[in-house]
Amino acid sequence: MVLGWHEAATDLPGRDGVRLLAEATFERPRLRPWVDSSVDPVGALSRACLAVKPPGPGICRVCCGPSDEARDLCTSCTKVERGVDRPLHPVTPISLTTRATGLYAALKQYKGRPNHLAFRQRNRLAELIGSFLEAHRTCVAPDGYDTAVVVPSLGLGAASHPLGSTLRMAGLEGRGLADALFVGPGRLDRNVADRCAYVCRRELVEGRRVLLVDDTYTTGAHLHSAAAALEEADARSVHLLVVGRHQRSEWAPGRALIRWAALRENVWTPNVCVRCRRGLAL
């Protein structure tokens, strides 16, 4: 049985405001668009994070999403790997996200038109990303990284992705933040990846250790296609970091991960990431 919106929200520990707003949307559907974009608009995003379950039985070794216990790759990663025609790099997500969390709202709003709300959300995301990398840099990139690159949404010559300015606010510019990737001719869609989907400025990444950052991960088609472009440009190594690993609470496997994250012993903490939770090495 699929849980109602109000029932799913009760799985989130210590989120009284989220629970009450979610219950209101269940009773009054017209409120839902407002709530989806406005939950937890202020305060540290660390309070809105949910722990990501490490790879293992039933958890994909690449994306940390639900998978068949008999396989180490989920269905989405299997399809994406076929599209890029090369093994996929493991992804390190900072947090699980659902539509009932403040992190989900921040990841929606920071890309909006330049205004006080978008700027505030970029500040909050910059603080979260910067502090996470300070604590878990060796978990994300064991050999370190020379430059950071974001997954783009526009072609060559277009304005930089808002994530780029967010990473600059997080202090990553000092480590060589580069606009190295641009949208290419390949076709991208849900679960459809393409090694030609992005073009790369080789001179910015050749021989370098690259930290590739994206804001939200669902199927990974964009992120892994971008990683393939970096490898084609002879990057020395590529490490993948995403802010939110999104799960749908109406989907039973996703709901199971949300419930796992809600257990007291699994509550998100800035000192423990998905990689160091069980001593996993990339």
Backbone as CSV, one residue per row, in Angstrom:
resi,resn,N_x,N_y,N_z,CA_x,CA_y,CA_z,C_x,C_y,C_z
1,MET,0.851,-1.198,0.000,0.000,0.000,0.000,0.882,1.241,0.000
2,VAL,0.566,2.202,-0.822,1.320,3.438,-0.888,0.898,4.356,0.251
3,LEU,1.885,4.894,0.961,1.577,5.776,2.073,1.041,7.106,1.583
4,GLY,0.145,7.704,2.348,-0.296,9.061,2.060,0.826,10.031,2.341
5,TRP,0.694,11.234,1.783,1.739,12.244,1.957,1.985,12.525,3.442
6,HIS,0.917,12.589,4.247,1.078,12.897,5.664,1.735,11.738,6.395
7,GLU,1.458,10.493,5.984,2.056,9.332,6.639,3.538,9.235,6.329
8,ALA,3.917,9.495,5.060,5.325,9.446,4.692,6.115,10.477,5.476
9,ALA,5.529,11.643,5.719,6.252,12.706,6.411,6.558,12.345,7.852
10,THR,5.748,11.496,8.479,5.993,11.151,9.877,7.236,10.282,10.023
11,ASP,7.778,9.770,8.917,9.005,8.989,8.987,10.233,9.859,9.221
12,LEU,10.116,11.172,9.060,11.260,12.052,9.175,11.420,12.497,10.627
13,PRO,12.570,12.180,11.255,12.743,12.507,12.671,12.990,13.995,12.888
14,GLY,12.397,14.554,13.923,12.687,15.917,14.307,12.311,16.954,13.276
15,ARG,11.353,16.678,12.428,10.975,17.613,11.376,9.511,18.034,11.584
16,ASP,9.186,18.570,12.735,7.795,18.887,13.047,7.186,19.831,12.028
17,GLY,7.952,20.860,11.622,7.430,21.803,10.640,7.117,21.130,9.323
18,VAL,7.991,20.237,8.887,7.760,19.502,7.652,6.514,18.638,7.780
19,ARG,6.389,17.955,8.909,5.251,17.053,9.095,3.930,17.821,9.061
20,LEU,3.883,18.959,9.766,2.647,19.723,9.821,2.280,20.301,8.455
21,LEU,3.278,20.799,7.729,3.005,21.329,6.400,2.556,20.219,5.457
22,ALA,3.183,19.042,5.590,2.805,17.924,4.732,1.376,17.483,5.017
23,GLU,1.011,17.472,6.305,-0.357,17.109,6.657,-1.351,18.122,6.080
24,ALA,-0.960,19.384,6.098,-1.850,20.420,5.556,-2.060,20.213,4.056
25,THR,-1.008,19.816,3.342,-1.153,19.614,1.900,-1.997,18.382,1.603
26,PHE,-1.949,17.399,2.508,-2.763,16.210,2.298,-4.248,16.555,2.411
27,GLU,-4.579,17.452,3.352,-5.970,17.857,3.540,-6.393,18.912,2.521
28,ARG,-5.430,19.753,2.091,-5.737,20.847,1.173,-4.757,20.809,-0.003
29,PRO,-5.033,20.016,-1.031,-4.100,19.828,-2.148,-3.658,21.129,-2.805
30,ARG,-4.483,22.177,-2.742,-4.104,23.433,-3.388,-2.863,24.063,-2.743
31,LEU,-2.562,23.685,-1.508,-1.396,24.229,-0.824,-0.095,23.561,-1.267
32,ARG,-0.191,22.416,-1.923,1.013,21.628,-2.158,2.083,22.339,-2.979
33,PRO,1.742,23.016,-4.080,2.815,23.701,-4.824,3.578,24.702,-3.971
34,TRP,2.874,25.413,-3.087,3.554,26.368,-2.230,4.462,25.658,-1.230
35,VAL,3.956,24.607,-0.625,4.739,23.891,0.378,5.968,23.259,-0.256
36,ASP,5.806,22.655,-1.446,6.938,22.010,-2.106,8.091,22.969,-2.335
37,SER,7.812,24.255,-2.519,8.873,25.216,-2.815,9.284,26.041,-1.606
38,SER,8.645,25.828,-0.470,8.884,26.734,0.646,9.229,26.057,1.963
39,VAL,9.300,24.732,2.014,9.610,24.052,3.263,11.013,24.442,3.740
40,ASP,11.098,24.835,4.992,12.381,25.122,5.632,13.242,26.094,4.831
41,PRO,12.774,27.338,4.575,13.539,28.260,3.745,14.708,28.927,4.455
42,VAL,14.847,28.743,5.758,15.948,29.369,6.486,16.606,28.333,7.387
43,GLY,17.793,28.689,7.876,18.491,27.798,8.789,19.489,26.916,8.056
44,ALA,20.373,26.271,8.826,21.412,25.420,8.251,20.797,24.210,7.566
45,LEU,21.269,23.902,6.379,20.720,22.764,5.640,21.103,21.430,6.264
46,SER,22.105,21.416,7.123,22.465,20.162,7.783,21.295,19.604,8.587
47,ARG,20.379,20.480,8.996,19.206,20.017,9.733,18.178,19.383,8.802
48,ALA,18.340,19.584,7.500,17.389,19.042,6.529,17.955,17.841,5.785
49,CYS,19.119,17.344,6.204,19.763,16.231,5.498,19.310,14.883,6.049
50,LEU,19.298,13.894,5.169,18.993,12.514,5.533,20.155,11.629,5.099
51,ALA,20.523,10.688,5.943,21.655,9.820,5.656,21.395,8.961,4.424
52,VAL,22.470,8.679,3.688,22.420,7.821,2.512,22.934,6.441,2.906
53,LYS,22.188,5.419,2.551,22.591,4.053,2.912,23.762,3.614,2.030
54,PRO,24.819,3.069,2.626,25.996,2.675,1.843,25.704,1.492,0.925
55,PRO,26.494,1.324,-0.134,26.336,0.166,-1.024,26.446,-1.146,-0.261
56,GLY,25.706,-2.119,-0.735,25.672,-3.434,-0.099,24.507,-4.208,-0.665
57,PRO,24.069,-5.270,-0.027,22.917,-6.028,-0.522,21.686,-5.146,-0.677
58,GLY,21.167,-5.069,-1.886,19.989,-4.260,-2.151,20.271,-2.796,-2.402
59,ILE,21.544,-2.388,-2.360,21.929,-0.993,-2.581,22.992,-0.939,-3.681
60,CYS,22.737,-0.157,-4.714,23.619,-0.067,-5.879,25.006,0.436,-5.477
61,ARG,26.029,-0.198,-6.003,27.396,0.179,-5.656,27.820,1.503,-6.286
62,VAL,27.077,1.984,-7.291,27.420,3.246,-7.955,26.650,4.414,-7.373
63,CYS,25.305,4.324,-7.341,24.483,5.488,-6.996,23.870,5.439,-5.605
64,CYS,24.053,4.327,-4.877,23.481,4.173,-3.535,21.953,4.164,-3.551
65,GLY,21.363,3.802,-4.680,19.919,3.664,-4.780,19.501,2.212,-4.649
66,PRO,18.201,1.937,-4.605,17.722,0.561,-4.471,18.106,-0.291,-5.679
67,SER,18.481,-1.527,-5.413,18.812,-2.459,-6.497,18.381,-3.864,-6.090
68,ASP,18.381,-4.755,-7.068,18.110,-6.161,-6.805,19.255,-6.719,-5.957
69,GLU,18.938,-7.449,-4.906,19.987,-7.972,-4.028,20.945,-8.911,-4.745
70,ALA,20.520,-9.466,-5.868,21.383,-10.379,-6.610,22.340,-9.639,-7.540
71,ARG,22.179,-8.311,-7.671,23.015,-7.531,-8.578,23.622,-6.352,-7.839
72,ASP,24.813,-5.937,-8.278,25.453,-4.804,-7.601,25.151,-3.475,-8.276
73,LEU,24.469,-3.497,-9.432,24.045,-2.280,-10.112,22.527,-2.236,-10.189
74,CYS,21.958,-1.050,-9.979,20.515,-0.903,-10.132,20.152,-0.862,-11.617
75,THR,18.873,-0.898,-11.914,18.426,-0.893,-13.303,18.859,0.372,-14.031
76,SER,18.728,1.531,-13.379,19.110,2.800,-14.009,20.595,2.822,-14.349
77,CYS,21.438,2.429,-13.408,22.880,2.443,-13.660,23.273,1.456,-14.748
78,THR,22.579,0.332,-14.822,22.852,-0.639,-15.876,22.583,-0.027,-17.250
79,LYS,21.461,0.690,-17.379,21.120,1.334,-18.644,22.085,2.476,-18.969
80,VAL,22.421,3.264,-17.956,23.332,4.388,-18.171,24.721,3.887,-18.562
81,GLU,25.181,2.838,-17.914,26.491,2.268,-18.244,26.532,1.803,-19.690
82,ARG,25.421,1.242,-20.157,25.335,0.818,-21.552,25.422,2.029,-22.490
83,GLY,24.821,3.142,-22.081,24.816,4.335,-22.917,26.176,4.984,-23.064
84,VAL,26.950,5.031,-21.978,28.272,5.664,-22.051,29.353,4.672,-22.465
85,ASP,29.004,3.384,-22.476,29.907,2.337,-22.955,31.220,2.306,-22.183
86,ARG,31.102,2.429,-20.859,32.285,2.328,-20.002,31.814,2.141,-18.566
87,PRO,32.665,1.579,-17.687,32.254,1.398,-16.285,31.944,2.743,-15.631
88,LEU,30.966,2.749,-14.751,30.565,3.979,-14.077,31.404,4.215,-12.815
89,HIS,31.664,5.492,-12.550,32.355,5.869,-11.318,31.366,5.883,-10.157
90,PRO,31.771,5.456,-8.967,30.889,5.550,-7.808,30.548,7.008,-7.499
91,VAL,29.337,7.233,-7.036,28.855,8.572,-6.694,28.835,8.723,-5.175
92,THR,29.258,9.885,-4.694,29.154,10.184,-3.266,28.076,11.234,-3.069
93,PRO,26.894,10.855,-2.588,25.841,11.836,-2.296,26.016,12.396,-0.878
94,ILE,25.767,13.692,-0.727,25.814,14.287,0.605,24.602,13.868,1.418
95,SER,23.436,13.845,0.781,22.199,13.567,1.521,21.164,12.914,0.623
96,LEU,20.288,12.156,1.239,19.065,11.712,0.577,18.111,12.905,0.531
97,THR,17.311,13.001,-0.535,16.293,14.048,-0.575,14.941,13.442,-0.935
98,THR,13.897,14.055,-0.400,12.519,13.758,-0.784,11.810,15.104,-0.890
99,ARG,10.617,15.082,-1.447,9.889,16.340,-1.645,9.485,17.004,-0.334
100,ALA,9.610,16.288,0.779,9.188,16.838,2.071,10.336,17.447,2.862
101,THR,11.513,17.624,2.258,12.663,18.132,2.994,13.062,19.524,2.531
102,GLY,13.690,20.250,3.429,14.174,21.579,3.111,15.291,21.564,2.086
103,LEU,16.073,20.494,2.043,17.135,20.407,1.051,16.549,20.338,-0.357
104,TYR,15.452,19.625,-0.511,14.774,19.567,-1.814,14.352,20.968,-2.238
105,ALA,13.780,21.734,-1.306,13.359,23.094,-1.625,14.546,23.961,-2.010
106,ALA,15.649,23.839,-1.271,16.834,24.642,-1.570,17.385,24.334,-2.954
107,LEU,17.395,23.056,-3.329,17.919,22.658,-4.633,17.017,23.102,-5.775
108,LYS,15.763,23.372,-5.486,14.861,23.938,-6.481,15.023,25.451,-6.584
109,GLN,15.138,26.094,-5.439,15.079,27.545,-5.397,16.394,28.236,-5.733
110,TYR,17.537,27.580,-5.508,18.809,28.273,-5.725,19.063,28.565,-7.196
111,LYS,18.351,27.859,-8.079,18.521,28.067,-9.521,17.538,29.081,-10.090
112,GLY,16.718,29.670,-9.228,15.715,30.611,-9.696,16.300,31.941,-10.118
113,ARG,15.422,32.845,-10.527,15.860,34.186,-10.914,16.624,34.838,-9.774
114,PRO,17.675,35.600,-10.089,18.463,36.243,-9.022,17.582,37.108,-8.128
115,ASN,17.435,36.694,-6.895,16.684,37.462,-5.905,17.162,37.022,-4.525
116,HIS,16.559,37.599,-3.490,17.038,37.313,-2.142,16.881,35.841,-1.775
117,LEU,15.811,35.171,-2.262,15.598,33.773,-1.923,16.638,32.878,-2.590
118,ALA,16.877,33.082,-3.889,17.883,32.281,-4.591,19.262,32.488,-3.964
119,PHE,19.615,33.729,-3.636,20.920,34.007,-3.041,21.037,33.358,-1.675
120,ARG,19.972,33.395,-0.882,19.990,32.776,0.442,20.174,31.267,0.328
121,GLN,19.488,30.656,-0.631,19.631,29.216,-0.802,21.025,28.843,-1.303
122,ARG,21.623,29.675,-2.147,22.997,29.408,-2.586,23.957,29.492,-1.408
123,ASN,23.732,30.454,-0.527,24.563,30.555,0.670,24.467,29.302,1.517
124,ARG,23.251,28.795,1.696,23.038,27.613,2.524,23.671,26.382,1.885
125,LEU,23.526,26.253,0.561,24.132,25.122,-0.139,25.658,25.215,-0.117
126,ALA,26.182,26.431,-0.258,27.632,26.612,-0.215,28.188,26.181,1.140
127,GLU,27.485,26.525,2.210,27.930,26.135,3.545,27.914,24.621,3.696
128,LEU,26.863,23.978,3.194,26.746,22.530,3.299,27.836,21.825,2.492
129,ILE,28.014,22.232,1.234,29.013,21.590,0.374,30.421,21.830,0.903
130,GLY,30.712,23.076,1.284,32.049,23.392,1.776,32.411,22.618,3.027
131,SER,31.494,22.557,3.984,31.784,21.838,5.230,31.878,20.335,4.988
132,PHE,31.065,19.816,4.047,31.120,18.385,3.750,32.475,18.024,3.141
133,LEU,32.948,18.807,2.193,34.235,18.510,1.560,35.395,18.684,2.539
134,GLU,35.258,19.639,3.438,36.313,19.817,4.435,36.443,18.576,5.316
135,ALA,35.299,17.961,5.637,35.306,16.787,6.520,35.562,15.488,5.772
136,HIS,35.173,15.429,4.485,35.179,14.140,3.777,35.891,14.186,2.425
137,ARG,36.871,15.066,2.283,37.559,15.186,1.002,38.201,13.874,0.572
138,THR,38.816,13.152,1.513,39.473,11.899,1.141,38.462,10.790,0.869
139,CYS,37.243,10.900,1.403,36.196,9.926,1.084,35.715,10.133,-0.351
140,VAL,35.547,11.390,-0.738,35.044,11.714,-2.072,36.116,11.491,-3.127
141,ALA,37.332,11.957,-2.847,38.433,11.871,-3.817,39.685,11.404,-3.090
142,PRO,39.886,10.093,-2.979,41.020,9.568,-2.213,42.375,10.087,-2.675
143,ASP,42.513,10.353,-3.970,43.791,10.863,-4.477,43.801,12.387,-4.570
144,GLY,42.775,13.043,-4.006,42.671,14.487,-4.065,42.091,14.954,-5.393
145,TYR,41.958,16.272,-5.533,41.496,16.814,-6.812,42.149,18.160,-7.067
146,ASP,42.404,18.435,-8.336,43.063,19.673,-8.746,42.067,20.738,-9.174
147,THR,40.940,20.298,-9.693,39.951,21.237,-10.198,38.552,20.680,-10.011
148,ALA,37.588,21.580,-9.874,36.184,21.186,-9.749,35.437,21.640,-10.995
149,VAL,34.503,20.793,-11.459,33.710,21.056,-12.654,32.263,20.724,-12.324
150,VAL,31.322,21.530,-12.817,29.909,21.241,-12.597,29.292,20.677,-13.869
151,VAL,28.243,19.882,-13.701,27.507,19.351,-14.848,26.697,20.497,-15.450
152,PRO,26.931,20.848,-16.710,26.285,22.027,-17.292,24.874,21.744,-17.782
153,SER,24.147,22.820,-18.029,22.809,22.702,-18.609,22.687,23.485,-19.900
154,LEU,23.744,24.235,-20.277,23.703,25.082,-21.460,24.936,24.851,-22.322
155,GLY,24.895,25.390,-23.538,25.969,25.187,-24.492,27.127,26.148,-24.329
156,LEU,28.124,26.008,-25.178,29.331,26.825,-25.150,28.982,28.302,-25.263
157,GLY,29.591,29.124,-24.396,29.363,30.561,-24.439,28.191,31.021,-23.604
158,ALA,27.407,30.085,-23.049,26.254,30.457,-22.235,26.702,30.812,-20.825
159,ALA,25.791,31.381,-20.064,26.100,31.750,-18.683,26.422,30.513,-17.850
160,SER,27.246,30.692,-16.838,27.634,29.584,-15.975,26.431,29.053,-15.200
161,HIS,26.482,27.779,-14.866,25.438,27.154,-14.062,25.457,27.764,-12.658
162,PRO,24.289,27.972,-12.037,24.260,28.518,-10.664,25.071,27.696,-9.676
163,LEU,25.255,26.409,-9.949,26.060,25.595,-9.049,27.505,26.070,-9.040
164,GLY,27.966,26.610,-10.176,29.325,27.135,-10.222,29.521,28.277,-9.244
165,SER,28.589,29.232,-9.236,28.699,30.349,-8.298,28.544,29.871,-6.867
166,THR,27.746,28.825,-6.662,27.593,28.264,-5.313,28.902,27.652,-4.836
167,LEU,29.608,26.951,-5.722,30.888,26.352,-5.346,31.936,27.421,-5.079
168,ARG,31.856,28.532,-5.802,32.777,29.636,-5.517,32.525,30.190,-4.120
169,MET,31.266,30.282,-3.752,30.917,30.737,-2.406,31.400,29.745,-1.353
170,ALA,31.483,28.463,-1.737,31.942,27.428,-0.811,33.456,27.405,-0.681
171,GLY,34.155,28.207,-1.492,35.608,28.270,-1.415,36.323,27.317,-2.344
172,LEU,35.603,26.680,-3.286,36.253,25.739,-4.189,37.023,26.429,-5.304
173,GLU,36.793,27.739,-5.502,37.475,28.437,-6.581,38.985,28.388,-6.396
174,GLY,39.416,28.419,-5.147,40.845,28.363,-4.882,41.480,27.055,-5.308
175,ARG,40.666,26.030,-5.513,41.197,24.736,-5.959,41.018,24.555,-7.460
176,GLY,40.656,25.630,-8.185,40.613,25.539,-9.637,39.262,25.190,-10.207
177,LEU,38.216,25.927,-9.846,36.897,25.707,-10.429,36.937,26.106,-11.904
178,ALA,36.545,25.196,-12.798,36.694,25.431,-14.233,35.387,25.201,-14.976
179,ASP,35.068,26.108,-15.910,33.930,25.907,-16.818,34.424,25.075,-17.999
180,ALA,34.584,23.773,-17.744,35.214,22.902,-18.737,34.214,22.137,-19.587
181,LEU,32.965,22.009,-19.137,31.977,21.198,-19.846,30.850,22.069,-20.407
182,PHE,30.365,21.667,-21.595,29.236,22.338,-22.231,28.366,21.295,-22.916
183,VAL,27.094,21.618,-23.061,26.161,20.680,-23.675,26.580,20.411,-25.119
184,GLY,26.593,19.124,-25.489,27.001,18.718,-26.822,25.844,18.175,-27.639
185,PRO,26.145,17.456,-28.712,25.109,16.993,-29.635,24.390,15.715,-29.210
186,GLY,24.925,14.988,-28.234,24.315,13.719,-27.848,22.950,13.887,-27.213
187,ARG,22.176,12.798,-27.196,20.820,12.833,-26.647,20.805,12.301,-25.226
188,LEU,20.170,13.068,-24.348,20.008,12.657,-22.962,18.537,12.575,-22.612
189,ASP,18.198,11.590,-21.810,16.831,11.433,-21.329,16.903,10.602,-20.059
190,ARG,15.768,10.371,-19.452,15.757,9.546,-18.247,16.299,8.159,-18.570
191,ASN,17.336,7.753,-17.859,18.013,6.464,-18.060,18.739,6.365,-19.399
192,VAL,18.746,7.437,-20.193,19.416,7.418,-21.492,20.635,8.322,-21.413
193,ALA,21.812,7.725,-21.402,23.063,8.471,-21.338,23.753,8.428,-22.694
194,ASP,24.687,9.347,-22.908,25.385,9.433,-24.189,26.760,10.039,-23.939
195,ARG,27.804,9.351,-24.349,29.158,9.845,-24.142,29.435,11.107,-24.950
196,CYS,28.552,11.441,-25.911,28.702,12.660,-26.709,27.754,13.770,-26.253
197,ALA,27.111,13.589,-25.101,26.133,14.569,-24.628,26.795,15.864,-24.183
198,TYR,28.088,15.813,-23.859,28.817,17.004,-23.431,30.139,17.102,-24.181
199,VAL,30.576,18.317,-24.388,31.901,18.561,-24.961,32.765,19.174,-23.876
200,CYS,34.055,18.906,-23.940,34.961,19.308,-22.877,36.136,20.103,-23.436
201,ARG,36.506,21.162,-22.729,37.715,21.911,-23.067,38.903,21.152,-22.502
202,ARG,39.569,20.411,-23.365,40.621,19.493,-22.945,41.717,20.181,-22.130
203,GLU,42.075,21.398,-22.520,43.198,22.063,-21.859,42.941,22.340,-20.378
204,LEU,41.671,22.316,-19.974,41.337,22.603,-18.578,41.342,21.364,-17.687
205,VAL,41.324,20.179,-18.282,41.226,18.966,-17.459,42.282,17.911,-17.776
206,GLU,42.960,18.025,-18.878,43.920,16.989,-19.276,44.996,16.801,-18.207
207,GLY,45.143,15.555,-17.760,46.128,15.228,-16.741,45.769,15.662,-15.337
208,ARG,44.570,16.198,-15.147,44.159,16.687,-13.838,43.207,15.729,-13.131
209,ARG,43.199,15.828,-11.812,42.246,15.086,-10.997,41.012,15.974,-10.834
210,VAL,39.864,15.499,-11.315,38.675,16.347,-11.424,37.605,15.909,-10.419
211,LEU,37.060,16.894,-9.717,35.879,16.677,-8.879,34.680,17.166,-9.683
212,LEU,33.822,16.252,-10.105,32.637,16.590,-10.892,31.436,16.673,-9.944
213,VAL,30.772,17.825,-9.935,29.721,18.090,-8.954,28.389,18.328,-9.659
214,ASP,27.323,17.731,-9.125,25.972,17.991,-9.601,25.075,18.225,-8.387
215,ASP,23.948,18.903,-8.622,23.092,19.220,-7.478,22.163,18.069,-7.097
216,THR,21.481,17.472,-8.085,20.503,16.418,-7.797,20.747,15.203,-8.672
217,TYR,20.625,14.022,-8.077,20.831,12.773,-8.805,19.534,11.973,-8.779
218,THR,19.050,11.620,-9.973,17.882,10.732,-10.057,18.294,9.436,-10.762
219,THR,18.539,9.495,-12.070,18.993,8.302,-12.781,20.483,8.345,-13.094
220,GLY,21.085,9.525,-13.049,22.516,9.631,-13.303,22.914,9.780,-14.756
221,ALA,21.940,9.903,-15.668,22.279,9.996,-17.093,23.162,11.211,-17.381
222,HIS,22.816,12.355,-16.810,23.605,13.569,-17.046,24.979,13.479,-16.401
223,LEU,25.027,13.082,-15.141,26.288,13.050,-14.408,27.294,12.094,-15.050
224,HIS,26.862,10.891,-15.386,27.801,9.908,-15.940,28.181,10.238,-17.380
225,SER,27.294,10.892,-18.112,27.661,11.344,-19.456,28.731,12.432,-19.366
226,ALA,28.602,13.311,-18.378,29.608,14.345,-18.171,30.947,13.728,-17.758
227,ALA,30.903,12.708,-16.904,32.130,12.028,-16.496,32.812,11.378,-17.689
228,ALA,32.016,10.805,-18.601,32.582,10.192,-19.801,33.293,11.235,-20.655
229,ALA,32.729,12.449,-20.767,33.366,13.512,-21.544,34.699,13.919,-20.928
230,LEU,34.769,13.953,-19.613,36.026,14.283,-18.941,37.080,13.212,-19.196
231,GLU,36.666,11.963,-19.180,37.614,10.885,-19.456,38.100,10.943,-20.901
232,GLU,37.193,11.281,-21.832,37.588,11.419,-23.238,38.630,12.522,-23.404
233,ALA,38.571,13.520,-22.512,39.529,14.626,-22.569,40.790,14.329,-21.755
234,ASP,40.946,13.057,-21.353,42.147,12.587,-20.667,42.343,13.182,-19.277
235,ALA,41.247,13.356,-18.545,41.391,13.705,-17.133,42.091,12.549,-16.424
236,ARG,42.964,12.882,-15.508,43.729,11.845,-14.803,42.821,10.962,-13.962
237,SER,41.864,11.571,-13.269,40.866,10.831,-12.490,39.625,11.696,-12.386
238,VAL,38.472,11.045,-12.166,37.199,11.746,-12.053,36.470,11.239,-10.805
239,HIS,36.075,12.158,-9.937,35.374,11.814,-8.711,34.023,12.530,-8.711
240,LEU,32.967,11.820,-8.384,31.610,12.337,-8.514,30.991,12.661,-7.156
241,LEU,30.535,13.910,-7.020,29.872,14.370,-5.810,28.519,14.956,-6.182
242,VAL,27.453,14.534,-5.489,26.134,15.122,-5.694,25.595,15.574,-4.339
243,VAL,24.828,16.642,-4.357,24.278,17.157,-3.110,23.121,16.285,-2.643
244,GLY,22.134,16.052,-3.520,20.947,15.308,-3.131,20.728,14.067,-3.977
245,ARG,20.628,12.910,-3.324,20.261,11.664,-4.009,18.759,11.502,-3.822
246,HIS,17.988,11.847,-4.851,16.540,11.935,-4.692,15.861,10.566,-4.687
247,GLN,14.890,10.426,-3.786,14.063,9.233,-3.714,12.603,9.648,-3.617
248,ARG,11.733,8.904,-4.301,10.295,9.176,-4.265,9.649,8.386,-3.126
249,SER,8.958,9.094,-2.232,8.347,8.421,-1.091,7.169,7.550,-1.495
250,GLU,6.590,7.787,-2.698,5.470,6.946,-3.141,5.938,5.637,-3.769
251,TRP,7.260,5.478,-3.958,7.841,4.265,-4.526,8.359,3.413,-3.378
252,ALA,7.916,2.155,-3.295,8.225,1.317,-2.126,9.725,1.224,-1.825
253,PRO,10.616,0.943,-2.810,12.058,0.882,-2.484,12.607,2.213,-1.987
254,GLY,12.130,3.321,-2.581,12.573,4.627,-2.105,12.072,4.899,-0.702
255,ARG,10.831,4.521,-0.420,10.257,4.704,0.901,11.028,3.907,1.952
256,ALA,11.537,2.732,1.563,12.323,1.924,2.497,13.618,2.640,2.888
257,LEU,14.250,3.319,1.933,15.474,4.059,2.245,15.183,5.258,3.135
258,ILE,14.039,5.913,2.909,13.650,7.032,3.769,13.437,6.546,5.201
259,ARG,12.801,5.400,5.337,12.567,4.839,6.681,13.887,4.443,7.338
260,TRP,14.821,3.912,6.549,16.147,3.569,7.093,16.833,4.820,7.622
261,ALA,16.753,5.913,6.841,17.394,7.170,7.243,16.733,7.771,8.477
262,ALA,15.477,7.397,8.735,14.746,7.947,9.872,15.078,7.248,11.188
263,LEU,15.729,6.078,11.126,16.089,5.376,12.355,17.105,6.197,13.142
264,ARG,16.973,6.186,14.443,17.815,7.029,15.286,19.297,6.782,15.036
265,GLU,19.675,5.514,14.860,21.093,5.205,14.680,21.621,5.632,13.315
266,ASN,20.718,6.000,12.393,21.145,6.386,11.046,20.959,7.877,10.752
267,VAL,20.561,8.651,11.753,20.319,10.079,11.529,21.578,10.746,10.982
268,TRP,21.401,11.608,9.972,22.517,12.271,9.296,23.344,13.094,10.272
269,THR,24.648,12.993,10.140,25.571,13.801,10.934,26.690,14.269,10.025
270,PRO,27.206,15.487,10.200,28.269,15.985,9.330,29.572,15.221,9.472
271,ASN,29.711,14.447,10.527,30.965,13.719,10.760,31.009,12.358,10.081
272,VAL,29.870,11.894,9.549,29.811,10.565,8.926,29.132,10.691,7.574
273,CYS,29.829,10.253,6.514,29.249,10.282,5.172,28.947,8.859,4.720
274,VAL,28.383,8.729,3.532,28.019,7.411,3.029,29.246,6.534,2.831
275,ARG,30.398,7.131,2.538,31.607,6.344,2.277,32.302,5.911,3.565
276,CYS,32.368,6.809,4.539,33.068,6.444,5.769,32.162,5.755,6.777
277,ARG,30.830,5.700,6.500,29.891,5.069,7.420,30.271,3.631,7.706
278,ARG,30.719,2.926,6.656,31.148,1.537,6.838,32.550,1.298,6.301
279,GLY,33.344,2.348,6.296,34.741,2.203,5.875,34.897,1.835,4.418
280,LEU,33.987,2.317,3.557,34.075,1.964,2.147,35.112,2.803,1.437
281,ALA,35.839,2.194,0.530,36.827,2.913,-0.269,36.354,2.966,-1.711
282,LEU,36.546,4.109,-2.345,36.149,4.235,-3.760,37.134,3.484,-4.656
